[in-house]
Amino acid sequence: MIPTVQVIGAGLAGSEAALQMADRGIRVKLYEMRPQTGTEIHETPFAGEMVCSNSLGSTELHSASGLLKAELELLGSRFLQTAAQFRVPAGSSFSVDRHQLAENMESTLAAHPGIEMIREETRELPETDVPVIVATGPLTSPVFARHLTRFTQRRHLFFYDATSPIIRSDSIDFFRVFRGTRYDKGEADFLNIPLAEGNYHAFVSELVKAETVELPDFEKGIFFEACLPVEEIARRGPMSLAFGPMKPVGLKDPRTGHMPFAAIQLRRDNIRETLYQMVGFQTRLKWKEQKRIFRTLPGLEAAEFERFGRMHRNTYINAPLILDATGRARRRDSLFFAGQISGVEGYVESICSGLLAGRQMSRHLTGRPLVPLPGETACGALLDYVSSAEWKNFRPTKFSFGLLAPLELSRESRKLSKRERKEQLAQRALETLDQWIRRQEF
Ligand SMILES: Cc1cc2nc3c(=O)[nH]c(=O)nc-3n(C[C@H](O)[C@H](O)[C@H](O)COP(=O)(O)OP(=O)(O)OC[C@H]3O[C@@H](n4cnc5c(N)ncnc54)[C@H](O)[C@@H]3O)c2cc1C
């Protein structure tokens, strides 16, 4: 007999996973701690609540979110099918009435004969022989999070998200920066932005007076010394950055032959070298301020930001060490992680990982092999990145075109605009996925 699956957390990922399995005849117990135990952000007692913005992003295929949603439609996402009934007019953005949507998700789950909803906080991982999908989200209850550290080992479960901006390589002026590592150790994988004394002080003075995002009360005072926002460091004194994330020691600018007064390092963020992250620049400056101030740096005048820096409570595992490309725990066959806790970031990404965890678990329980999705597809590229990224600096990740396997560039396609290239990538992704679904009977 096929065992019942326990899904922990009826958020975006958990609801999607539960419906995918129940539709395939797998019985599901879906645990949700609300309304008895709330989170800092959820407003309703309902399943599948979108906690903040009411937008699921653009529907245009040349946008990352548009492609991801198009793939989820092909894969038969139950969350998106329900969301479509509650769309509100918002141009090309897929925006919804999020409270009505959550109420409807709740009744859909409750009415499904294969799903038993249990309103209870899960405090521990069930026994190893029970199939489980953990989908407790960024605001996982503290008791359960503490218990999970036994499985993940303490240093591989993070409670706060501190991210630095990520910049697209093709928007960096490589003539104004130099490659190199401190004391020339190892490969010259860093890009360095040298600053003269006057430029450094001008930069610091902009940072300290820039507008920051107001944090809700629960997030105030949570900064760890190890990941202080860069503007907080700057406020501690005019030279604190020059002795911190902007220290120049060990660097020599090849154009002057000297160590610069200060330097900002950019670290490669992906294997394909399409993205660079600003090292030690976690920040809660408003996005427009990040754009304005970081674009004053030499080489970044035209910088395009793949992701802006930000800080908030966020529980997530160090996925590259814990998961394989199907979302399954490497150390436990019948345990999957889905949604934001699994290392993806965003509503649509969470739905995607919930759908895939539900489908892969169904295959696992019916004796069929688990199959990672192709790297040419958005869903496949996202899970591939999450399970294979550089673990030391791992942060929850949104899907972006930079994660896809690159296009074979013909002479003609080299002349394509950025948008046309994305359209080609999207078309290839959807064709690949369509064929793959049929071939794998996924
Ligand atoms: C403050 C904040 C704002 C965000 N805003 C956006 C945004 O605007 N756009 C966007 O794309 N993304 C946003 N995100 C990121 C992310 O997309 C959402 O958090 C998304 O809801 C994640 O989906 P999920 O299914 O992983 O988690 P959730 O949707 O949060 O679902 C997890 C569920 O698990 C339950 N739960 C937790 N612990 C337990 C337990 N021990 N036992 C039983 N149940 C439990 C929770 O009550 C919750 O219902 C935001 C995140 C945060 C923290």
Ligand as a Chemical Component Dictionary entry (heavy atoms), coordinates in Angstrom:
data_LIG
# 
_chem_comp.id                   LIG 
_chem_comp.type                 NON-POLYMER 
_chem_comp.pdbx_formal_charge   0 
_chem_comp.three_letter_code    LIG 
# 
loop_
_chem_comp_atom.comp_id 
_chem_comp_atom.atom_id 
_chem_comp_atom.alt_atom_id 
_chem_comp_atom.type_symbol 
_chem_comp_atom.charge 
_chem_comp_atom.model_Cartn_x 
_chem_comp_atom.model_Cartn_y 
_chem_comp_atom.model_Cartn_z 
_chem_comp_atom.pdbx_ordinal 
LIG C1  C1  C 0 7.930 39.500 4.757  1  
LIG C2  C2  C 0 7.952 38.773 3.459  2  
LIG C3  C3  C 0 7.393 39.354 2.323  3  
LIG C4  C4  C 0 7.445 38.684 1.091  4  
LIG N1  N1  N 0 6.905 39.277 -0.007 5  
LIG C5  C5  C 0 6.976 38.667 -1.205 6  
LIG C6  C6  C 0 6.420 39.285 -2.371 7  
LIG O1  O1  O 0 5.844 40.353 -2.308 8  
LIG N2  N2  N 0 6.551 38.643 -3.563 9  
LIG C7  C7  C 0 7.176 37.445 -3.667 10 
LIG O2  O2  O 0 7.268 36.905 -4.782 11 
LIG N3  N3  N 0 7.697 36.833 -2.578 12 
LIG C8  C8  C 0 7.618 37.408 -1.354 13 
LIG N4  N4  N 0 8.150 36.800 -0.246 14 
LIG C9  C9  C 0 8.908 35.559 -0.410 15 
LIG C10 C10 C 0 8.099 34.260 -0.627 16 
LIG O3  O3  O 0 7.716 34.210 -1.956 17 
LIG C11 C11 C 0 6.876 34.084 0.193  18 
LIG O4  O4  O 0 7.268 34.082 1.531  19 
LIG C12 C12 C 0 6.118 32.765 -0.151 20 
LIG O5  O5  O 0 4.925 32.775 0.553  21 
LIG C13 C13 C 0 6.904 31.514 0.155  22 
LIG O6  O6  O 0 6.092 30.378 -0.044 23 
LIG P1  P1  P 0 6.234 29.104 0.919  24 
LIG O7  O7  O 0 5.183 28.148 0.528  25 
LIG O8  O8  O 0 7.625 28.651 0.915  26 
LIG O9  O9  O 0 5.958 29.680 2.382  27 
LIG P2  P2  P 0 4.584 30.241 2.997  28 
LIG O10 O10 O 0 3.677 30.693 1.922  29 
LIG O11 O11 O 0 4.964 31.193 4.062  30 
LIG O12 O12 O 0 3.945 28.936 3.648  31 
LIG C14 C14 C 0 4.503 28.295 4.755  32 
LIG C15 C15 C 0 3.362 27.824 5.641  33 
LIG O13 O13 O 0 3.885 26.986 6.662  34 
LIG C16 C16 C 0 3.234 27.276 7.886  35 
LIG N5  N5  N 0 4.119 26.814 8.959  36 
LIG C17 C17 C 0 5.317 27.328 9.362  37 
LIG N6  N6  N 0 5.858 26.557 10.327 38 
LIG C18 C18 C 0 4.994 25.533 10.541 39 
LIG C19 C19 C 0 5.000 24.394 11.409 40 
LIG N7  N7  N 0 6.004 24.156 12.243 41 
LIG N8  N8  N 0 3.941 23.533 11.374 42 
LIG C20 C20 C 0 2.890 23.747 10.532 43 
LIG N9  N9  N 0 2.828 24.821 9.693  44 
LIG C21 C21 C 0 3.881 25.689 9.679  45 
LIG C22 C22 C 0 3.002 28.782 7.816  46 
LIG O14 O14 O 0 1.949 29.183 8.658  47 
LIG C23 C23 C 0 2.653 28.972 6.330  48 
LIG O15 O15 O 0 1.280 28.868 6.089  49 
LIG C24 C24 C 0 8.084 37.419 0.999  50 
LIG C25 C25 C 0 8.622 36.836 2.148  51 
LIG C26 C26 C 0 8.553 37.494 3.370  52 
LIG C27 C27 C 0 9.131 36.847 4.586  53 
# 
loop_
_chem_comp_bond.comp_id 
_chem_comp_bond.atom_id_1 
_chem_comp_bond.atom_id_2 
_chem_comp_bond.value_order 
_chem_comp_bond.pdbx_ordinal 
LIG C1  C2  SING 1  
LIG C2  C3  SING 2  
LIG C2  C26 DOUB 3  
LIG C3  C4  DOUB 4  
LIG C4  N1  SING 5  
LIG C4  C24 SING 6  
LIG N1  C5  DOUB 7  
LIG C5  C6  SING 8  
LIG C5  C8  SING 9  
LIG C6  O1  DOUB 10 
LIG C6  N2  SING 11 
LIG N2  C7  SING 12 
LIG C7  O2  DOUB 13 
LIG C7  N3  SING 14 
LIG N3  C8  DOUB 15 
LIG C8  N4  SING 16 
LIG N4  C9  SING 17 
LIG N4  C24 SING 18 
LIG C9  C10 SING 19 
LIG C10 O3  SING 20 
LIG C10 C11 SING 21 
LIG C11 O4  SING 22 
LIG C11 C12 SING 23 
LIG C12 O5  SING 24 
LIG C12 C13 SING 25 
LIG C13 O6  SING 26 
LIG O6  P1  SING 27 
LIG P1  O7  DOUB 28 
LIG P1  O8  SING 29 
LIG P1  O9  SING 30 
LIG O9  P2  SING 31 
LIG P2  O10 DOUB 32 
LIG P2  O11 SING 33 
LIG P2  O12 SING 34 
LIG O12 C14 SING 35 
LIG C14 C15 SING 36 
LIG C15 O13 SING 37 
LIG C15 C23 SING 38 
LIG O13 C16 SING 39 
LIG C16 N5  SING 40 
LIG C16 C22 SING 41 
LIG N5  C17 SING 42 
LIG N5  C21 SING 43 
LIG C17 N6  DOUB 44 
LIG N6  C18 SING 45 
LIG C18 C19 SING 46 
LIG C18 C21 DOUB 47 
LIG C19 N7  SING 48 
LIG C19 N8  DOUB 49 
LIG N8  C20 SING 50 
LIG C20 N9  DOUB 51 
LIG N9  C21 SING 52 
LIG C22 O14 SING 53 
LIG C22 C23 SING 54 
LIG C23 O15 SING 55 
LIG C24 C25 DOUB 56 
LIG C25 C26 SING 57 
LIG C26 C27 SING 58 
# 
